[in-house]
């Protein structure tokens, strides 16, 4: 009887194990079927390639940040570096200072909204000579996943190849070239055509800019949401200054200044300077093109 009891017990255990194995197998099959169904559903509803939209993710403020080629899609980013706030300097013509006792404000002038800023507008049409430079700037909201700031306005200005500022310095006080305003498109982008600025004594080569919430507000400095300056890559500056006509004074001026000892850029971190330096390609004879994403605490 004892041996029969043992045999009955062993047979029952064997049946239990077989049932457990069969149950596990059914669960695996069911899980695979459900997983396959989920993938099919996701595949039907999650592919937006047919819409033509493009999403670009960037981890740095010094990327183009915008769509490439002819894309009209939305550009977003999970993180970017907000541009450091900097002085607008002594030559802004944004209504914050005067020239010869008169308030200087080019932002209220008809014709200041333009892409090509190489020539003066109004009573003069003089063209500022120099190596061509085309800049595509992307305005991104650094407080909101670097979403494009469509409709924001940006005002840029910089010196001539001799280091002079229109409207202020002797010889160019009657000119307003190398200044202009544009409104960001749906991708937060604008493109300016200008010249490569020179390097004047005491300052590292740079381009000034102010950002406004809209074009209607881009008429007076008090409405700006960011004032800063772009730095230009030193190796490109050296190539332009030594290889292009009209920049000879910039060679010695550049030799005497660095980002580290510049009175504006010296207090910025490496990351901040990277976020404020356009990526440039091209050459002296053909001109340069550059891209820069500007993180704005909007």
C-alpha positions as CSV (number, residue, x, y, z in Angstrom):
1,X,0.0,0.0,0.0
2,X,2.8,2.4,0.8
3,X,4.4,1.8,-2.6
4,X,1.0,2.3,-4.4
5,X,0.5,5.6,-2.5
6,X,3.9,6.8,-3.6
7,X,3.2,5.9,-7.2
8,X,-0.2,7.7,-7.1
9,X,1.6,10.8,-5.6
10,X,4.3,10.8,-8.3
11,X,1.7,10.5,-11.1
12,X,-0.3,13.4,-9.7
13,X,2.8,15.6,-9.5
14,X,3.7,14.7,-13.1
15,X,0.3,15.7,-14.3
16,X,0.5,19.0,-12.4
17,X,3.9,19.8,-14.0
18,X,2.6,19.1,-17.5
19,X,-0.4,21.3,-16.9
20,X,1.8,24.1,-15.6
21,X,4.1,23.9,-18.6
22,X,1.1,23.9,-21.0
23,X,-0.3,27.0,-19.2
24,X,3.0,28.9,-19.5
25,X,3.2,28.0,-23.2
26,X,-0.4,29.4,-23.8
27,X,0.5,32.6,-22.0
28,X,3.7,33.1,-24.1
29,X,1.7,32.6,-27.3
30,X,-1.0,35.0,-26.1
31,X,1.6,37.6,-25.2
32,X,3.2,37.4,-28.6
33,X,-0.2,37.8,-30.3
34,X,-1.0,40.9,-28.2
35,X,2.4,42.4,-28.8
36,X,2.1,42.0,-32.5
37,X,-1.3,43.6,-32.5
38,X,0.1,46.6,-30.6
39,X,2.9,47.0,-33.1
40,X,0.4,47.0,-36.0
41,X,-1.8,49.6,-34.3
42,X,1.3,51.8,-33.6
43,X,2.4,51.4,-37.1
44,X,-0.9,52.5,-38.5
45,X,-1.2,55.6,-36.4
46,X,2.3,56.7,-35.5
47,X,4.1,57.2,-38.8
48,X,3.8,60.9,-39.9
49,X,6.3,60.6,-42.7
50,X,3.6,61.3,-45.3
51,X,2.8,64.7,-43.7
52,X,6.2,66.1,-44.8
53,X,7.0,67.4,-41.3
54,X,10.5,67.3,-39.9
55,X,11.5,67.3,-36.3
56,X,15.1,68.0,-35.5
57,X,16.5,67.4,-32.0
58,X,19.6,69.2,-30.9
59,X,21.5,69.1,-27.6
60,X,23.4,72.3,-28.3
61,X,22.6,75.9,-28.9
62,X,25.2,76.0,-31.5
63,X,23.5,73.8,-34.0
64,X,21.5,75.0,-36.9
65,X,18.4,74.1,-34.9
66,X,16.1,74.4,-37.9
67,X,14.9,72.5,-40.8
68,X,17.3,71.6,-43.6
69,X,16.8,71.9,-47.3
70,X,13.3,72.8,-48.3
71,X,11.6,71.3,-45.2
72,X,8.7,73.3,-43.8
73,X,8.3,71.2,-40.7
74,X,8.4,72.2,-37.1
75,X,11.8,72.2,-35.4
76,X,12.0,71.3,-31.7
77,X,14.8,70.5,-29.3
78,X,14.9,68.9,-25.9
79,X,17.6,71.2,-24.6
80,X,19.7,74.1,-25.7
81,X,21.9,76.8,-24.2
82,X,20.3,80.2,-23.6
83,X,22.4,83.0,-25.1
84,X,24.2,85.0,-22.5
85,X,22.9,88.6,-22.0
86,X,25.5,91.2,-23.1
87,X,25.7,94.9,-23.5
88,X,24.3,96.6,-26.6
89,X,27.5,98.7,-26.7
90,X,27.9,102.4,-27.6
91,X,26.6,102.1,-31.2
92,X,23.1,100.4,-31.1
93,X,20.8,103.0,-32.7
94,X,17.9,101.4,-30.8
95,X,16.8,104.6,-29.1
96,X,19.0,104.1,-26.0
97,X,21.5,106.8,-26.7
98,X,22.2,109.9,-28.7
99,X,24.4,111.1,-31.5
100,X,25.2,114.9,-31.7
101,X,22.5,115.5,-29.2
102,X,19.8,113.6,-31.1
103,X,18.3,110.2,-30.1
104,X,19.6,107.6,-32.6
105,X,16.9,105.0,-33.4
106,X,17.2,103.3,-36.8
107,X,14.4,100.8,-35.7
108,X,11.8,103.4,-36.5
109,X,13.1,104.0,-40.1
110,X,11.2,102.7,-43.1
111,X,13.4,100.2,-44.9
112,X,15.2,98.7,-41.8
113,X,13.2,95.4,-42.1
114,X,15.3,93.6,-44.7
115,X,17.4,90.6,-45.4
116,X,20.4,92.1,-47.2
117,X,21.9,94.7,-44.9
118,X,25.0,95.6,-46.9
119,X,23.7,98.8,-48.3
120,X,22.3,101.9,-46.6
121,X,18.7,102.8,-47.1
122,X,16.8,106.1,-47.3
123,X,18.8,109.1,-48.6
124,X,21.9,106.9,-49.2
125,X,22.4,103.6,-51.0
126,X,26.1,103.2,-50.3
127,X,27.2,99.6,-50.1
128,X,29.6,98.5,-47.4
129,X,32.5,96.6,-49.0
130,X,33.8,93.4,-47.6
131,X,33.8,89.6,-47.8
132,X,30.1,88.4,-48.1
133,X,28.6,86.7,-45.1
134,X,25.2,85.0,-45.0
135,X,23.9,84.1,-41.6
136,X,20.9,81.9,-40.9
137,X,19.7,82.3,-37.3
138,X,17.2,80.2,-35.5
139,X,15.4,81.7,-32.5
140,X,14.5,79.0,-29.9
141,X,12.6,79.2,-26.6
142,X,15.1,78.1,-24.0
143,X,12.3,78.0,-21.4
144,X,10.1,75.7,-23.5
145,X,12.0,72.7,-24.9
146,X,13.7,75.1,-27.5
147,X,10.5,75.5,-29.5
148,X,10.8,77.8,-32.5
149,X,10.0,81.4,-31.7
150,X,7.9,82.1,-34.8
151,X,7.0,85.8,-35.2
152,X,9.8,87.1,-33.0
153,X,11.9,89.9,-34.5
154,X,15.7,90.2,-34.4
155,X,17.8,93.3,-35.0
156,X,21.5,92.8,-35.9
157,X,24.2,95.3,-36.4
158,X,28.0,95.3,-36.7
159,X,31.0,97.3,-37.8
160,X,32.5,97.7,-41.2
161,X,35.7,95.9,-42.4
162,X,37.5,99.0,-41.0
163,X,35.9,98.7,-37.6
164,X,33.5,101.6,-38.0
165,X,29.8,101.8,-37.0
166,X,27.3,103.5,-39.3
167,X,25.4,106.4,-37.8
168,X,28.1,107.0,-35.2
169,X,31.7,107.0,-36.4
170,X,33.3,109.7,-38.4
171,X,33.1,109.0,-42.1
172,X,30.0,106.8,-41.9
173,X,27.7,109.0,-39.8
174,X,25.5,109.6,-42.8
175,X,25.2,105.8,-43.5
176,X,22.9,103.2,-41.9
177,X,24.3,100.1,-43.6
178,X,25.1,96.9,-41.7
179,X,21.9,97.2,-39.7
180,X,18.6,95.4,-40.2
181,X,15.6,93.7,-38.7
182,X,13.8,90.5,-39.7
183,X,10.9,88.4,-38.4
184,X,11.3,84.7,-37.7
185,X,9.3,82.3,-39.8
186,X,7.4,79.2,-38.6
187,X,10.8,77.5,-37.9
188,X,12.0,80.4,-36.0
189,X,14.5,81.2,-38.7
190,X,15.8,84.4,-40.4
191,X,18.6,84.9,-42.9
192,X,20.8,88.0,-43.2
193,X,23.2,88.8,-46.0
194,X,26.0,91.1,-44.8
195,X,29.8,91.3,-44.8
196,X,32.4,89.8,-42.5
197,X,33.0,92.5,-39.8
198,X,36.5,93.7,-39.1
199,X,38.3,93.6,-35.7
200,X,38.9,97.0,-34.0
201,X,41.2,97.6,-31.2
202,X,40.2,96.2,-27.8
203,X,37.3,94.0,-28.9
204,X,37.1,90.5,-30.2
205,X,35.3,90.2,-33.6
206,X,31.5,90.2,-33.0
207,X,28.0,90.9,-34.2
208,X,25.4,92.6,-32.0
209,X,21.8,91.5,-31.8
210,X,18.6,92.3,-29.9
211,X,15.5,90.1,-29.9
212,X,11.9,91.4,-29.7
213,X,8.6,89.6,-29.1
214,X,7.2,90.9,-32.4
215,X,7.9,93.2,-35.3
216,X,5.5,95.9,-33.9
217,X,7.6,95.9,-30.7
218,X,10.9,96.1,-32.4
219,X,11.0,99.9,-32.4
220,X,12.5,100.7,-29.1
221,X,15.2,99.1,-26.9
222,X,12.9,98.9,-23.9
223,X,10.8,96.2,-25.6
224,X,13.7,93.8,-26.1
225,X,13.7,90.4,-24.4
226,X,17.4,89.6,-25.1
227,X,20.5,91.6,-26.0
228,X,23.7,89.8,-26.8
229,X,26.6,89.4,-29.2
230,X,27.8,86.6,-31.5
231,X,31.5,85.8,-31.5
232,X,33.2,84.8,-34.8
233,X,35.5,81.8,-35.0
234,X,39.1,82.9,-34.7
235,X,40.5,80.7,-37.4
236,X,38.0,82.1,-39.9
237,X,38.8,85.7,-38.8
238,X,42.5,85.1,-39.3
239,X,41.8,83.8,-42.8
240,X,39.6,86.7,-43.8
241,X,41.8,89.4,-42.3
242,X,45.0,88.1,-43.9
243,X,43.5,87.2,-47.2
244,X,41.0,89.8,-48.1
245,X,41.4,93.4,-49.2
246,X,40.4,96.2,-46.7
247,X,41.0,94.1,-43.6
248,X,44.7,94.8,-43.0
249,X,44.2,96.8,-39.7
250,X,42.2,93.8,-38.3
251,X,45.3,91.6,-38.5
252,X,47.1,93.4,-35.7
253,X,43.9,94.1,-33.7
254,X,43.0,90.4,-33.7
255,X,46.5,89.5,-32.5
256,X,46.0,91.7,-29.4
257,X,42.7,90.3,-28.2
258,X,41.2,86.9,-27.3
259,X,37.9,85.8,-26.0
260,X,39.5,85.3,-22.6
261,X,40.6,88.9,-22.3
262,X,37.8,90.5,-24.2
263,X,35.9,92.9,-21.9
264,X,32.5,91.4,-23.0
265,X,33.1,87.7,-23.6
266,X,35.6,87.0,-20.9
267,X,33.0,86.3,-18.2
268,X,31.2,83.6,-20.2
269,X,31.6,79.9,-19.9
270,X,32.8,77.6,-22.7
271,X,29.2,76.4,-23.2
272,X,27.9,80.0,-23.5
273,X,30.6,80.9,-26.0
274,X,29.9,77.8,-28.1
275,X,26.2,78.9,-28.1
276,X,27.2,82.3,-29.3
277,X,29.6,81.4,-32.1
278,X,28.1,80.6,-35.6
279,X,29.3,77.6,-37.5
280,X,31.0,79.1,-40.7
281,X,31.8,77.5,-44.0
282,X,33.2,79.0,-47.2
283,X,36.2,81.0,-48.3
284,X,37.5,84.5,-48.9
285,X,36.7,84.5,-52.6
286,X,33.3,82.9,-52.4
287,X,32.2,84.4,-49.1
288,X,31.0,82.6,-46.0
289,X,27.7,81.1,-44.8
290,X,27.0,80.5,-41.2
291,X,24.3,79.1,-38.9
292,X,23.5,79.7,-35.3
293,X,20.7,78.8,-32.9
294,X,19.9,81.4,-30.3
295,X,18.3,80.3,-27.1
296,X,16.0,83.0,-25.9
297,X,14.4,82.9,-22.4
298,X,11.0,83.8,-23.8
